[in-house]
Amino acid sequence: MTGTRRPGRLFWKFFLSQWIGMVLTLVSVVSYFHLTGRPPPPHSDDLLFGVIPLVPFTAGLLTMLLTSAGLAWYLSRPIRHLSWALHQVADGHLGTRVQHRMGGRDDEIVDLAGDFDRMARQLQQLTESRQQLLHDISHELRSPLARLQVAIGLVRQDPASFEPMLDRIERESQRLDGLIEELLTWHRLEAGAAVPPASRIDVVELLQAIADDAHFEAQARGQSVRLDAPGEFVAQVHGELLYRAYENVIRNAIKFNAAGAEVAVKATVDEVGQCLTCTVEDRGKGVPADMLDAIFQPFARVAGSENVQGVGLGLAIAQRAFALHGGRIRAELREGGGLRMVMTLPKD
């Protein structure tokens, strides 16, 4: 909804137009008798049509004709514009807008034109984002495939390099497998397809398991993961999706964290126990302020992160997973450098 609309504007315009037409007809009849000062001659064939006075009857017909023609034009002209715009969009011209063609009108048809423009704008944005997504997917798939082809070509040229090239082929195959799995997960969430069944899970316990695994892996980078999550938060959730969402965010923090720094994970439950807020903080380079929302788009890349391993779908999946549970995730810049991810999860 874009605001409160006054109902019946078009109805009252139609009503007043018809009413004015009938009044004008009556005025014409009355004016005839008033101006002549006498009733029409009862036996004057040229001034009577049967028992109907010909002059006022003709004047009334002309008045009704002009009023109806004006009303029909007033109503049909914007509808023709809407029809034209619908055909334009159907032909693929998603930049078509129609509200500016309505002039100074202020009725339900103008509201309909505004709704059409918003629909066309959303369709255009959705189509453009899909086209960009297809371009990004083709790029992401092409890169490991190109490296696989190079590795196979090197093995054919130099059979002695078989072992190292086999390792490279295995890594690229795993990367392709991970990319396809992430794409399928993101597509299912985006399309609202079937998701794993919900069950009652202690989300704090889930976070502890993720943090333990992440801390073990972070030690290889000289980092650590510290979890501060007292108590419990039992909720009816899709455990697998929520696990991937939290894991993607925490692993992302480890990948972009500064060497030797700590990733701080903190979970708090509100006073009434109906909402869990989890923050994940790192000491990496952060992101530009104007990209705090864009990093949740599929395959979004921050300048300088091209060499960081990943498929670029982790945060997009996390955003959709939290939205599925009625929660949300947002990114904030951290004082002193780094990024803070804030995730809220309602119980119901």
Stockholm file with secondary structure:
# STOCKHOLM 1.0

chainA/1-348         MTGTRRPGRLFWKFFLSQWIGMVLTLVSVVSYFHLTGRPPPPHSDDLLFGVIPLVPFTAGLLTMLLTSAGLAWYLSRPIRHLSWALHQVADGHLGTRVQHRMGGRDDEIVDLAGDFDRMARQLQQLTESRQQLLHDISHELRSPLARLQVAIGLVRQDPASFEPMLDRIERESQRLDGLIEELLTWHRLEAGAAVPPASRIDVVELLQAIADDAHFEAQARGQSVRLDAPGEFVAQVHGELLYRAYENVIRNAIKFNAAGAEVAVKATVDEVGQCLTCTVEDRGKGVPADMLDAIFQPFARVAGSENVQGVGLGLAIAQRAFALHGGRIRAELREGGGLRMVMTLPKD
#=GR chainA/1-348 SS CCSCCCTTHHHHHHHHHHHHHHHHHHHHHHHHHHHHSSCCCTTCTTTEETTEEHHHHHHHHHHHHHHHHHHHHHHHHHHHHHHHHHHHHHTTCTTCCCGGGGTTCCSHHHHHHHHHHHHHHHHHHHHHHHHHHHHHHHHHHHHHHHHHHHHHHHHHHCGGGHHHHHHHHHHHHHHHHHHHHHHHHHHHHHHTCCCCCCEEEEHHHHHHHHHHHHHHHHGGGTCEEEEECCSCCEEEECHHHHHHHHHHHHHHHHHHSCTTCEEEEEEEECTTSCEEEEEEECCSCCCCGGGTTGGGSTTCCCTTCTTSCSCSCHHHHHHHHHHHTTCEEEEEECTTSCEEEEEEEECC
#=GC SS_cons         CCSCCCTTHHHHHHHHHHHHHHHHHHHHHHHHHHHHSSCCCTTCTTTEETTEEHHHHHHHHHHHHHHHHHHHHHHHHHHHHHHHHHHHHHTTCTTCCCGGGGTTCCSHHHHHHHHHHHHHHHHHHHHHHHHHHHHHHHHHHHHHHHHHHHHHHHHHHCGGGHHHHHHHHHHHHHHHHHHHHHHHHHHHHHHTCCCCCCEEEEHHHHHHHHHHHHHHHHGGGTCEEEEECCSCCEEEECHHHHHHHHHHHHHHHHHHSCTTCEEEEEEEECTTSCEEEEEEECCSCCCCGGGTTGGGSTTCCCTTCTTSCSCSCHHHHHHHHHHHTTCEEEEEECTTSCEEEEEEEECC
//
